[in-house]
Amino acid sequence: MPKRIGFMRRLWVLAVVAFSVLFTACMHRPYRAYDAYYNDYHRWDDREADYYRQWSTETHRDAGRDFRKLPSEEQEEYWKWRHQHTGDKKRKHESY
């Protein structure tokens, strides 16, 4: 019986650790993206990701590609587009 309890405890600890690692890895964390064209930072959150997907669709680019991995020319093109397509005037230039 004690061996079985020890096994169950180890199994429980393993399940808790595995769950927390998977949960943390799947979380979307906002980050700051530098806009060299306007010389400011923007919070890259779900809303900005929506704009990025819209830009990717309109310009026939891969929306699944990470913005941070785009060449600087494409990032600049995105920021120019982004400042022209702002749905909320008060959040037009949300900086840190």
N, C-alpha and C positions, 0 to 999 in steps of 0.2 A: 503493500500500500504506500509506504513512504516514497518508493521510486516513482510511482505513478503521480503523486502529488508534485514531486520535483520536476517531472517531465511536463506536467500541466503548467507549472509556474514558468518554466523556460519557454514553453509554447506561447503563453500569454505575453511575456516580455517581448518575445520576437514579434508577435502580432502588433503590439503597441508601437514598437520601434519602426516596423515596416509601414504601418499606417501613417505615422508622423512624417516619415521620409517621403512617402508618396504624396501626402497632402501638401507638404511644403514645396515639393518640386512642381506641383501642378498650379500653385498659386500664381496669379498674375500680379507682379509688383510694379507700380508706377516708377518711372525714373525720369530724370531731367535730360532733355535733348537740347543740344546747342543749335541755335539758328544763326549761322554765320552771316546770312544775308541781312538780317535785322539786328544782329549782334546782341541776342538775348537768349534766355533759356525758356523752354516750354515743358510743362509737365506732360509726360507721355503716359496717358491713362487710357481707359476704354474709349472715351470720347475722341481722343486724338487718333486712336487706332481705327475708329470708324472713318474719320476723315482720310486717313492713309489708305484704307481699303477703297474708298470712293476715288481718290486720286489714282490709285493703281488701276482701277477699272477703266476710268476715263482715258488714261494714257497707255492702256494695254500693257501693263506690267504685272509681274507676279505679286499678288497681294500677300502671299505667304512669306515673302522674303523679308527678313528683319531689316527695319529702317537703318539701324546702325551699321549694317553691312553694305549699304548702297554706296556707290562712288560719290564723292563730294559734289560733283556736278548734278547728280540726280537728287541729292539731298537739298541742294540749293533750289532746284526746280520745284521740289515739293513745297519748300517754305514759301516761295513766291506764289504758288498756287494756293497754298493754305491761307495766306493773308488776304487773298482775294475771295475766298469762299468761307467766310465766317458767318455762321448762322446767328450768333448771339453777339451783339455789338459790345456789350460790357466785358465779354471774355475774349475780345478780338486779340488783345496783346497780353495774354496772361503770362506774366514773368515771375521769376523768383527773386 
